[in-house]
């Protein structure tokens, strides 16, 4: 009984080891091997060309966030998925699924954590720590596009007719014109 009582102290856990070094994706399954639920090119037939991309079509960005309150505001990349890795600090991140659910999916990230923002979905990052935060983001396009939601809606040039925004956001027209006045365009 004593041996069984102490047995949890003797256990360890880790990620499972991969069954092979790599899996080069293939379309023709009859010439491949089945590993971890995927069909892969036979590793013995892999060559350097399987790992080379001349034009990667990716972007990389470093983002520095001010202590508590540093924000990468709600925005979208219409042509790219984003993968974010936190190097320093603590970030509250999230994205909103498309209509009709509009479900908010969030997570608090710490150094070493990685989070994926699917292509085209509105997402954000907010520093909730008392120190600066630093993250790197990789994006799956060299021309990802960035649409910052508030800038696009309330800061368009020329401005969107306030009647449209009043109805769309169910706001008083004075609030809409006030928000529009806070953006860069000159409304004179």
Helices and strands as residue ranges (DSSP letters): H 2-6, G 7-10, G 29-31, E 32-35, E 38-41, G 43-45, G 48-51, E 59-65, E 71-76, E 82-88, E 91-96, E 104-109, E 114-117, E 123-127, E 133-139, E 147-148, H 149-154, H 162-169, H 173-181
